Amino acid sequence: MTREHLLPYHHGIQCAAPPAMQNDPISETSSSRETILNLLRKHQLVEGMVRKQDMPHHDLVETLVRKQNLAKLKQVLNETTPAEVARILEELSPEDQMFMWDQLDEGRKELVLRDVPISVLNALGKREFKNERSSIKAFGLHEGRLREITINTSEELLGTKPVWIDLVGPSFEERTWVGGIFGIELPDPAKLSDLESSARFYVEENGEIHLHSDFLLDLEDESRNVAVAFILYQDILFSVRSEELPVFRLQRLRAFSQPNYVSDSRDVLLDLYAADAEYSADALENIYRGLEAVGKQVLSKQMTDEEAAKILVAIAHEEDLNGRIRRNVLDTRRAVSFLMRSKFLERQQLEDAQQILRDIESLDGHTTFLFGKINFLMDATVGFININQNKVIKRLTVLSVVFMPLNVLAGIGGMSEFSMMTQGIPWPLAYTLFTAGLFLVGWLTYVFLKFIEQREKSK
């Protein structure tokens, strides 16, 4: 049975409609291929017939029928092996391929794409590349300047000879589409942080150079390191990451505006690392300004516990950022050193790499100094908190000393001997004199403590 007999009228192809469509059950003994093709045909026929009918509740009927067919199609697709699904996709038209692809579960797409040919990848990826906000951007050199290339097909991508292909949060289909064109496997950006340190820099047998580096992202509310995967292959730099980074925007702007800023893919890679070191230096300057403002508060004469708590939060934020910068420049140093040791760079590029290492070395001294300053401000803030607590404890101590003799006298006044000592004296007068005596003793104790405190201050 050929595909022309199975599929209905679609994009200019007229096929005969099956009779008694409502009572056409799918045979349980039919193959997965026939079942899926029949479900595709039934979905298209039902959708076309319902739309042509003029009846009440038209939208409701169309939605219910469509959902029933889609649910059955998804069920059969999930029960079919990935290899069989890939073979069926190869037989369909590009429009049917996209429709069927949308019905697959996300967890099965990766397994199916392993068996599909490049033609299917082109059809599935073309829809994404025609979007202006595509997550894949290609750049080539034009008159010594970096220029973005518009890509819709694999032929356009290969014909323009890009020097840099940048993927930001790509889907598995997009990574497979680009990787299939150039014969490489692009990593998943969500799994880059799972790599061990020893697997960050290596060279494949086919000449692929792999580098996995961390790039700093400093935001107002938080700071974090974002993992980026680089692949150098056939004079093309592939970069894969989960989100946009200021370093990449900065490098693109410079390469767009300055002629002869980059000459090949290795220049692009080195400039990205140089921009990362510069971005880290700017972040360190922000830490200096932040700690300067915190230092003015810490060195003030008085500080409440609420102010101290806010200062501790600010110091902790600067300390976290300083630690991330230190880790970031360490990772950049390792990557640049790997490129120099592997002898992938030209003479001028080696000089640029050495300058990057010198810049990173200067940043190490700043991060060390900032760690010391952060520890000092942290200790000073905690010291103010301890002083405030000591003041509270001092007040409680004074109160306990003042009332200690009063407690003794109050205990004596509650004994039966006090009643015997005041016989013949009216009790209101006796207790009034006793209360006045308590206040007198408490006042004399307070005066004595103040005298001792002033004497200690005058020494």
C-alpha positions as CSV (number, residue, x, y, z in Angstrom):
1,M,0.0,0.0,0.0
2,T,1.5,3.3,-1.1
3,R,1.4,6.5,0.8
4,E,-0.8,8.2,-2.0
5,H,-3.6,5.6,-1.2
6,L,-3.3,6.3,2.6
7,L,-3.2,10.0,2.9
8,P,-6.1,12.3,2.0
9,Y,-6.3,15.6,0.1
10,H,-3.3,17.5,1.4
11,H,-1.4,20.4,-0.2
12,G,-2.8,19.7,-3.7
13,I,-2.9,15.9,-3.6
14,Q,-6.4,14.4,-3.9
15,C,-7.0,11.0,-2.3
16,A,-10.3,9.0,-2.0
17,A,-12.0,9.3,1.3
18,P,-12.6,6.0,3.0
19,P,-16.3,4.9,3.4
20,A,-18.0,4.7,6.8
21,M,-15.3,6.6,8.5
22,Q,-17.1,6.7,11.9
23,N,-17.2,2.9,11.9
24,D,-13.7,2.2,10.6
25,P,-11.9,0.6,13.6
26,I,-8.2,0.2,13.6
27,S,-7.3,-3.5,13.3
28,E,-5.4,-4.7,16.3
29,T,-3.4,-7.0,14.0
30,S,-2.2,-4.3,11.6
31,S,1.4,-3.1,11.8
32,S,2.4,0.0,13.6
33,R,3.2,1.7,10.3
34,E,-0.3,1.1,8.9
35,T,-1.9,2.1,12.2
36,I,-0.1,5.4,12.4
37,L,-0.7,6.2,8.7
38,N,-4.4,5.4,9.1
39,L,-4.7,7.6,12.2
40,L,-3.0,10.4,10.3
41,R,-5.5,10.0,7.4
42,K,-8.5,9.8,9.8
43,H,-7.4,12.9,11.6
44,Q,-7.1,14.9,8.4
45,L,-10.4,13.7,7.0
46,V,-12.3,14.3,10.2
47,E,-10.9,17.7,10.6
48,G,-11.8,18.6,7.0
49,M,-15.4,17.2,7.2
50,V,-16.2,18.9,10.5
51,R,-15.0,22.3,9.2
52,K,-17.3,22.0,6.1
53,Q,-20.4,21.3,8.1
54,D,-22.7,24.1,9.2
55,M,-24.1,22.9,12.5
56,P,-24.6,24.2,16.1
57,H,-21.7,23.8,18.5
58,H,-19.4,23.5,15.5
59,D,-16.3,24.4,17.5
60,L,-17.1,22.0,20.3
61,V,-17.6,19.0,17.9
62,E,-14.4,19.9,16.1
63,T,-12.4,20.0,19.3
64,L,-13.8,16.7,20.7
65,V,-13.2,14.8,17.5
66,R,-9.8,16.2,17.0
67,K,-8.8,15.4,20.6
68,Q,-9.9,11.8,20.3
69,N,-7.9,11.2,17.2
70,L,-4.8,13.0,18.6
71,A,-5.0,10.9,21.8
72,K,-5.1,7.7,19.8
73,L,-2.2,8.8,17.6
74,K,-0.1,9.7,20.6
75,Q,-0.8,6.4,22.3
76,V,0.2,4.4,19.2
77,L,3.4,6.5,18.7
78,N,4.4,5.9,22.3
79,E,4.0,2.2,21.9
80,T,6.0,2.1,18.6
81,T,9.7,1.6,18.6
82,P,11.8,4.7,17.9
83,A,13.4,3.0,14.8
84,E,9.9,2.4,13.3
85,V,8.8,5.9,14.1
86,A,11.9,7.2,12.3
87,R,11.2,5.1,9.2
88,I,7.6,6.4,9.1
89,L,8.8,10.0,9.4
90,E,11.0,9.4,6.4
91,E,8.0,8.4,4.2
92,L,5.9,11.5,5.0
93,S,5.9,14.9,3.5
94,P,7.6,17.8,5.4
95,E,4.2,19.1,6.7
96,D,3.1,15.7,7.9
97,Q,6.5,15.1,9.5
98,M,6.1,18.3,11.6
99,F,2.6,17.4,12.6
100,M,3.6,13.8,13.6
101,W,6.7,15.1,15.4
102,D,4.5,17.4,17.6
103,Q,2.6,14.4,18.8
104,L,5.7,12.6,20.1
105,D,6.5,12.8,23.8
106,E,9.6,14.9,24.6
107,G,11.3,12.0,26.2
108,R,11.1,9.9,23.0
109,K,12.2,12.6,20.5
110,E,15.9,12.1,21.4
111,L,15.6,8.3,20.7
112,V,13.8,8.8,17.4
113,L,16.2,11.4,16.1
114,R,19.1,9.0,16.4
115,D,17.7,7.0,13.5
116,V,16.3,9.7,11.2
117,P,18.3,10.8,8.1
118,I,19.5,14.4,7.6
119,S,16.5,15.2,5.3
120,V,14.1,14.7,8.2
121,L,16.3,16.8,10.4
122,N,16.2,19.6,7.8
123,A,12.4,19.5,7.7
124,L,12.1,19.5,11.5
125,G,14.7,22.2,12.0
126,K,13.5,24.5,9.2
127,R,10.5,25.7,11.2
128,E,12.8,26.8,14.0
129,F,15.3,28.6,11.8
130,K,12.7,30.7,10.1
131,N,11.8,32.3,13.4
132,E,13.5,35.6,13.9
133,R,14.1,34.8,17.5
134,S,15.9,31.5,16.7
135,S,18.2,30.2,19.4
136,I,20.9,29.5,16.7
137,K,23.0,32.3,15.2
138,A,25.7,31.9,12.6
139,F,28.5,34.5,11.9
140,G,30.9,34.9,9.1
141,L,33.6,37.3,8.1
142,H,32.8,40.0,5.6
143,E,35.5,42.6,4.7
144,G,37.3,41.9,8.0
145,R,34.2,42.3,10.1
146,L,32.0,39.7,11.8
147,R,28.5,39.6,10.3
148,E,25.5,37.5,11.2
149,I,24.3,35.0,8.6
150,T,20.6,34.3,7.9
151,I,20.1,30.6,7.8
152,N,17.0,28.7,6.7
153,T,18.5,25.5,5.2
154,S,21.6,23.4,5.6
155,E,22.8,24.4,2.1
156,E,22.7,28.1,3.2
157,L,24.6,27.3,6.3
158,L,27.3,25.3,4.5
159,G,27.6,27.7,1.6
160,T,28.3,30.8,3.7
161,K,31.3,29.2,5.5
162,P,30.7,30.5,9.0
163,V,33.5,31.0,11.5
164,W,31.2,30.9,14.6
165,I,27.9,29.2,15.2
166,D,26.3,30.2,18.5
167,L,23.5,28.2,20.1
168,V,21.6,29.6,23.1
169,G,19.3,27.2,24.9
170,P,18.9,24.9,21.8
171,S,16.5,22.0,21.7
172,F,17.6,18.5,21.0
173,E,16.3,18.8,17.4
174,E,18.3,22.0,16.8
175,R,21.5,20.5,18.2
176,T,21.0,17.3,16.1
177,W,20.2,19.4,13.0
178,V,23.4,21.5,13.3
179,G,25.5,18.6,14.4
180,G,24.3,16.4,11.6
181,I,25.3,19.1,9.0
182,F,28.9,19.3,10.2
183,G,29.3,15.7,11.5
184,I,29.7,16.5,15.2
185,E,27.7,15.9,18.3
186,L,26.7,19.0,20.2
187,P,26.3,18.6,24.0
188,D,23.2,19.4,26.0
189,P,23.7,22.8,27.8
190,A,21.6,21.6,30.7
191,K,24.2,18.8,31.4
192,L,27.4,20.8,31.1
193,S,27.7,21.3,34.9
194,D,27.7,17.5,35.4
195,L,31.1,17.1,33.8
196,E,34.2,16.2,35.9
197,S,37.1,18.7,35.9
198,S,39.3,16.3,33.9
199,A,36.7,16.1,31.1
200,R,36.5,19.9,30.5
201,F,39.3,20.1,27.9
202,Y,40.1,17.4,25.4
203,V,40.7,16.6,21.7
204,E,38.7,14.0,19.7
205,E,40.3,11.6,17.2
206,N,38.7,13.5,14.3
207,G,40.3,16.8,15.4
208,E,37.4,18.2,17.4
209,I,38.7,20.5,20.2
210,H,36.3,20.5,23.2
211,L,36.4,23.2,25.9
212,H,33.9,23.5,28.7
213,S,34.2,26.8,30.6
214,D,32.3,28.9,33.1
215,F,31.3,32.5,32.3
216,L,30.2,35.0,34.9
217,L,26.7,36.4,34.9
218,D,26.4,39.3,37.4
219,L,22.9,40.5,37.9
220,E,21.5,43.0,40.4
221,D,19.7,40.4,42.5
222,E,22.0,37.4,42.0
223,S,25.3,36.3,40.5
224,R,26.1,32.9,39.0
225,N,28.4,31.1,36.7
226,V,27.0,29.8,33.4
227,A,28.6,26.7,31.8
228,V,29.5,27.1,28.1
229,A,30.7,24.4,25.7
230,F,33.0,25.2,22.9
231,I,33.9,23.0,20.0
232,L,36.6,23.9,17.4
233,Y,36.2,21.9,14.3
234,Q,37.1,22.6,10.6
235,D,37.9,26.2,11.4
236,I,34.4,26.8,12.9
237,L,33.7,27.6,16.5
238,F,30.6,26.1,18.0
239,S,29.4,27.5,21.3
240,V,26.5,26.0,23.3
241,R,25.0,27.5,26.4
242,S,21.7,27.7,28.3
243,E,21.2,31.5,28.3
244,E,22.5,34.7,26.9
245,L,25.6,36.3,28.5
246,P,26.9,39.8,28.5
247,V,30.4,38.6,27.4
248,F,29.0,37.2,24.2
249,R,27.1,40.4,23.4
250,L,30.2,42.5,24.1
251,Q,32.4,40.3,21.8
252,R,29.8,40.5,19.0
253,L,29.5,44.3,19.2
254,R,33.3,44.7,19.0
255,A,33.7,42.3,16.1
256,F,30.8,43.9,14.3
257,S,32.2,47.5,14.6
258,Q,36.0,47.0,14.4
259,P,37.5,45.8,11.2
260,N,40.0,42.9,11.4
261,Y,39.1,42.4,15.0
262,V,38.9,38.7,14.4
263,S,40.4,36.6,11.6
264,D,39.3,33.1,12.3
265,S,37.4,30.9,14.8
266,R,40.4,30.7,17.2
267,D,40.4,34.5,17.4
268,V,36.7,34.5,18.3
269,L,37.4,32.0,21.1
270,L,40.3,33.9,22.5
271,D,38.4,37.2,22.4
272,L,35.5,35.6,24.3
273,Y,38.0,34.6,27.1
274,A,39.5,38.1,27.0
275,A,36.1,39.7,27.3
276,D,35.3,37.3,30.2
277,A,38.4,38.5,32.0
278,E,37.4,42.1,31.4
279,Y,33.9,41.5,32.6
280,S,35.3,39.9,35.7
281,A,37.4,43.0,36.3
282,D,34.3,45.2,36.0
283,A,32.5,43.0,38.5
284,L,35.5,43.4,40.9
285,E,35.2,47.2,40.6
286,N,31.6,46.9,41.6
287,I,32.6,44.9,44.7
288,Y,35.1,47.6,45.6
289,R,32.3,50.2,45.4
290,G,29.9,48.1,47.4
291,L,32.4,47.3,50.1
292,E,33.3,51.0,50.3
293,A,29.7,51.9,51.1
294,V,29.5,49.1,53.6
295,G,32.8,50.2,55.3
296,K,31.4,53.7,55.9
297,Q,28.5,52.2,57.8
298,V,30.6,49.7,59.7
299,L,33.1,52.4,60.8
300,S,30.3,54.7,62.1
301,K,30.1,55.3,65.9
302,Q,26.8,53.5,66.4
303,M,24.9,50.7,64.7
304,T,21.6,49.0,65.5
305,D,21.1,45.3,65.2
306,E,18.8,45.9,62.2
307,E,21.4,47.9,60.4
308,A,24.0,45.2,61.2
309,A,21.8,42.5,59.8
310,K,21.5,44.4,56.5
311,I,25.2,45.0,56.4
312,L,25.9,41.3,56.9
313,V,23.6,40.5,54.0
314,A,25.4,43.0,51.7
315,I,28.8,41.6,52.8
316,A,27.7,38.0,52.1
317,H,26.5,39.0,48.6
318,E,29.9,40.6,47.8
319,E,31.7,37.6,49.2
320,D,29.7,35.2,47.0
321,L,30.4,37.3,43.9
322,N,34.1,37.6,44.7
323,G,34.2,33.8,45.1
324,R,32.5,33.3,41.8
325,I,34.9,35.7,40.0
326,R,37.8,33.8,41.5
327,R,36.4,30.5,40.2
328,N,35.6,32.0,36.8
329,V,39.1,33.4,36.2
330,L,40.6,30.1,37.4
331,D,38.6,28.2,34.8
332,T,39.5,30.8,32.1
333,R,43.2,30.4,33.0
334,R,42.9,26.6,32.6
335,A,41.2,26.9,29.2
336,V,43.7,29.4,27.8
337,S,46.6,27.3,29.1
338,F,45.1,24.2,27.4
339,L,45.0,26.0,24.1
340,M,48.6,27.2,24.5
341,R,49.9,23.7,25.5
342,S,48.0,22.0,22.6
343,K,49.7,24.2,20.0
344,F,46.5,25.2,18.3
345,L,47.3,28.9,18.2
346,E,49.3,31.0,15.8
347,R,52.1,33.2,17.0
348,Q,50.0,36.4,17.3
349,Q,47.3,34.3,19.1
350,L,49.9,33.0,21.5
351,E,50.8,36.5,22.4
352,D,47.1,37.4,23.0
353,A,46.7,34.3,25.1
354,Q,49.7,35.3,27.3
355,Q,48.2,38.7,27.7
356,I,44.9,37.1,28.9
357,L,46.9,35.1,31.5
358,R,48.7,38.2,32.7
359,D,45.3,40.0,33.1
360,I,43.9,37.0,35.0
361,E,47.0,37.0,37.3
362,S,46.4,40.6,38.2
363,L,42.8,39.8,39.1
364,D,43.9,37.1,41.5
365,G,45.6,39.7,43.7
366,H,42.4,41.8,43.8
367,T,40.3,38.8,44.8
368,T,42.7,37.9,47.6
369,F,42.7,41.5,48.9
370,L,38.9,41.6,48.7
371,F,38.6,38.4,50.7
372,G,40.7,40.0,53.5
373,K,38.6,43.2,53.4
374,I,35.4,41.2,53.5
375,N,36.6,39.2,56.5
376,F,37.5,42.5,58.3
377,L,34.1,44.1,57.7
378,M,32.4,40.9,58.7
379,D,34.3,40.7,62.0
380,A,33.7,44.4,62.7
381,T,30.0,44.0,62.1
382,V,29.8,41.0,64.3
383,G,31.8,43.0,66.9
384,F,29.1,45.8,66.9
385,I,26.4,43.1,67.4
386,N,28.3,41.8,70.4
387,I,28.7,45.3,71.8
388,N,24.9,45.9,71.5
389,Q,24.3,42.6,73.3
390,N,26.8,43.5,76.0
391,K,24.9,46.7,76.6
392,V,21.6,44.8,77.1
393,I,23.3,42.3,79.5
394,K,24.9,45.2,81.4
395,R,21.4,46.8,82.0
396,L,20.1,43.5,83.2
397,T,23.1,43.1,85.5
398,V,22.5,46.6,87.0
399,L,18.9,45.8,87.6
400,S,19.7,42.5,89.3
401,V,22.3,44.2,91.6
402,V,19.9,47.0,92.5
403,F,17.1,44.7,93.4
404,M,19.2,42.1,95.2
405,P,19.2,43.8,98.6
406,L,15.5,44.6,98.1
407,N,14.8,40.9,97.7
408,V,16.6,40.2,100.9
409,L,14.6,42.9,102.8
410,A,11.4,41.8,101.2
411,G,12.0,38.2,102.3
412,I,12.6,39.4,105.9
413,G,9.4,41.5,105.8
414,G,7.4,38.5,104.9
415,M,8.5,36.5,107.9
416,S,6.5,36.2,111.1
417,E,9.3,37.9,113.1
418,F,8.5,41.2,111.3
419,S,5.0,41.1,112.8
420,M,6.5,40.5,116.3
421,M,8.9,43.4,115.8
422,T,6.1,45.8,114.9
423,Q,3.7,44.9,117.7
424,G,1.9,48.0,119.0
425,I,2.5,49.9,115.7
426,P,-0.5,50.1,113.3
427,W,0.2,47.8,110.3
428,P,-0.5,50.5,107.7
429,L,2.2,52.7,109.2
430,A,4.6,49.7,109.7
431,Y,4.3,48.6,106.0
432,T,4.5,52.1,104.7
433,L,7.8,52.7,106.6
434,F,9.1,49.3,105.4
435,T,8.3,50.2,101.7
436,A,9.9,53.6,102.0
437,G,13.0,51.8,103.4
438,L,13.1,49.5,100.4
439,F,13.1,52.4,98.0
440,L,15.8,54.2,100.0
441,V,18.0,51.1,99.9
442,G,17.5,50.6,96.2
443,W,18.3,54.3,95.4
444,L,21.5,54.2,97.5
445,T,22.5,51.0,95.7
446,Y,22.0,52.7,92.3
447,V,23.9,55.8,93.4
448,F,26.8,53.6,94.6
449,L,26.9,51.7,91.2
450,K,27.0,55.0,89.2
451,F,29.8,56.3,91.4
452,I,31.8,53.1,90.7
453,E,31.2,53.4,87.0
454,Q,32.3,57.0,86.8
455,R,35.4,56.3,88.8
456,E,36.4,53.5,86.3
457,K,35.8,55.9,83.4
458,S,38.0,58.6,85.0
459,K,41.0,56.2,85.3
